[in-house]
Amino acid sequence: MQLKILYFARLREELGVAAEEFAGEAANVAALASALAARGGKWRALADERRLRVAVNQDMASASTPLKAGDEVAFFPPVTGG
């Protein structure tokens, strides 16, 4: 499955990347976050759902939101500046 992943605000700065293509299996947002967090180090921040908000195809999503090939997933902190 191919997904486009976007990172915003503080999260983008911490990870050092604004966007990436993900090729792997992830049935839902929680599985994707877990796969990314498994990279270790700074990526572990993606495992803490309380520190993140997620949108799938520009709609707010939850950990249980299913994913399909071609989806755009955006991770961002709960409060972002303008």
Short mmCIF file of the C-alpha atoms (twelve columns), coordinates in Angstrom:
data_MODEL
# 
_entry.id   MODEL 
# 
loop_
_atom_site.group_PDB 
_atom_site.id 
_atom_site.type_symbol 
_atom_site.label_atom_id 
_atom_site.label_alt_id 
_atom_site.label_comp_id 
_atom_site.label_asym_id 
_atom_site.label_seq_id 
_atom_site.Cartn_x 
_atom_site.Cartn_y 
_atom_site.Cartn_z 
_atom_site.pdbx_PDB_model_num 
ATOM 1  C CA . MET A 1  0.000   0.000  0.000  1 
ATOM 2  C CA . GLN A 2  1.311   3.451  -0.890 1 
ATOM 3  C CA . LEU A 3  0.380   6.422  1.337  1 
ATOM 4  C CA . LYS A 4  1.418   10.053 1.330  1 
ATOM 5  C CA . ILE A 5  2.286   11.240 4.836  1 
ATOM 6  C CA . LEU A 6  2.520   14.893 5.875  1 
ATOM 7  C CA . TYR A 7  3.995   16.239 9.111  1 
ATOM 8  C CA . PHE A 8  3.138   19.705 10.425 1 
ATOM 9  C CA . ALA A 9  4.365   22.260 12.962 1 
ATOM 10 C CA . ARG A 10 6.530   21.051 15.853 1 
ATOM 11 C CA . LEU A 11 6.296   17.471 14.647 1 
ATOM 12 C CA . ARG A 12 7.824   18.409 11.285 1 
ATOM 13 C CA . GLU A 13 10.678  20.135 13.086 1 
ATOM 14 C CA . GLU A 14 11.295  17.214 15.468 1 
ATOM 15 C CA . LEU A 15 11.317  14.613 12.693 1 
ATOM 16 C CA . GLY A 16 13.184  16.759 10.188 1 
ATOM 17 C CA . VAL A 17 10.828  15.898 7.352  1 
ATOM 18 C CA . ALA A 18 7.698   17.589 5.986  1 
ATOM 19 C CA . ALA A 19 6.373   14.729 3.852  1 
ATOM 20 C CA . GLU A 20 7.152   11.205 2.745  1 
ATOM 21 C CA . GLU A 21 5.755   8.298  0.775  1 
ATOM 22 C CA . PHE A 22 5.003   5.205  2.859  1 
ATOM 23 C CA . ALA A 23 5.058   1.804  1.208  1 
ATOM 24 C CA . GLY A 24 3.883   -0.887 3.577  1 
ATOM 25 C CA . GLU A 25 0.840   -2.350 5.244  1 
ATOM 26 C CA . ALA A 26 -1.300  -0.288 7.612  1 
ATOM 27 C CA . ALA A 27 -4.958  -1.191 8.057  1 
ATOM 28 C CA . ASN A 28 -5.725  1.964  10.026 1 
ATOM 29 C CA . VAL A 29 -4.160  5.127  11.472 1 
ATOM 30 C CA . ALA A 30 -3.013  3.320  14.638 1 
ATOM 31 C CA . ALA A 31 -1.173  0.682  12.603 1 
ATOM 32 C CA . LEU A 32 0.505   3.374  10.511 1 
ATOM 33 C CA . ALA A 33 1.589   5.350  13.577 1 
ATOM 34 C CA . SER A 34 2.908   2.144  15.126 1 
ATOM 35 C CA . ALA A 35 4.888   1.252  11.991 1 
ATOM 36 C CA . LEU A 36 6.419   4.730  11.895 1 
ATOM 37 C CA . ALA A 37 7.170   4.718  15.640 1 
ATOM 38 C CA . ALA A 38 8.955   1.377  15.209 1 
ATOM 39 C CA . ARG A 39 11.714  3.296  13.417 1 
ATOM 40 C CA . GLY A 40 12.815  4.262  16.924 1 
ATOM 41 C CA . GLY A 41 14.417  7.436  18.237 1 
ATOM 42 C CA . LYS A 42 12.509  10.610 17.469 1 
ATOM 43 C CA . TRP A 43 9.886   8.609  15.562 1 
ATOM 44 C CA . ARG A 44 8.570   7.171  18.838 1 
ATOM 45 C CA . ALA A 45 6.647   10.428 19.281 1 
ATOM 46 C CA . LEU A 46 4.129   9.052  16.763 1 
ATOM 47 C CA . ALA A 47 3.147   6.311  19.200 1 
ATOM 48 C CA . ASP A 48 1.687   8.800  21.702 1 
ATOM 49 C CA . GLU A 49 -1.848  9.476  20.445 1 
ATOM 50 C CA . ARG A 50 -2.361  12.182 23.071 1 
ATOM 51 C CA . ARG A 51 0.355   14.304 21.440 1 
ATOM 52 C CA . LEU A 52 -1.063  14.030 17.924 1 
ATOM 53 C CA . ARG A 53 -4.006  14.828 15.753 1 
ATOM 54 C CA . VAL A 54 -4.489  13.075 12.442 1 
ATOM 55 C CA . ALA A 55 -6.332  13.842 9.238  1 
ATOM 56 C CA . VAL A 56 -6.952  11.380 6.426  1 
ATOM 57 C CA . ASN A 57 -7.643  12.985 3.058  1 
ATOM 58 C CA . GLN A 58 -8.082  16.320 4.879  1 
ATOM 59 C CA . ASP A 59 -10.792 14.994 7.222  1 
ATOM 60 C CA . MET A 60 -10.117 14.631 10.941 1 
ATOM 61 C CA . ALA A 61 -9.487  11.004 11.813 1 
ATOM 62 C CA . SER A 62 -9.052  8.721  14.809 1 
ATOM 63 C CA . ALA A 63 -6.722  5.809  15.493 1 
ATOM 64 C CA . SER A 64 -9.334  3.387  14.151 1 
ATOM 65 C CA . THR A 65 -9.859  5.220  10.833 1 
ATOM 66 C CA . PRO A 66 -9.197  2.688  8.041  1 
ATOM 67 C CA . LEU A 67 -6.601  3.447  5.376  1 
ATOM 68 C CA . LYS A 68 -6.508  2.516  1.707  1 
ATOM 69 C CA . ALA A 69 -3.872  2.850  -0.982 1 
ATOM 70 C CA . GLY A 70 -3.408  6.441  -2.139 1 
ATOM 71 C CA . ASP A 71 -4.649  8.076  1.069  1 
ATOM 72 C CA . GLU A 72 -3.014  11.241 2.370  1 
ATOM 73 C CA . VAL A 73 -2.371  11.106 6.113  1 
ATOM 74 C CA . ALA A 74 -1.384  14.249 8.015  1 
ATOM 75 C CA . PHE A 75 0.042   14.185 11.544 1 
ATOM 76 C CA . PHE A 76 0.103   17.396 13.583 1 
ATOM 77 C CA . PRO A 77 0.217   18.481 17.223 1 
ATOM 78 C CA . PRO A 78 -3.073  19.357 18.963 1 
ATOM 79 C CA . VAL A 79 -2.293  23.083 18.835 1 
ATOM 80 C CA . THR A 80 -0.644  24.648 15.804 1 
ATOM 81 C CA . GLY A 81 0.255   28.253 15.220 1 
ATOM 82 C CA . GLY A 82 -0.970  30.323 12.328 1 
# 
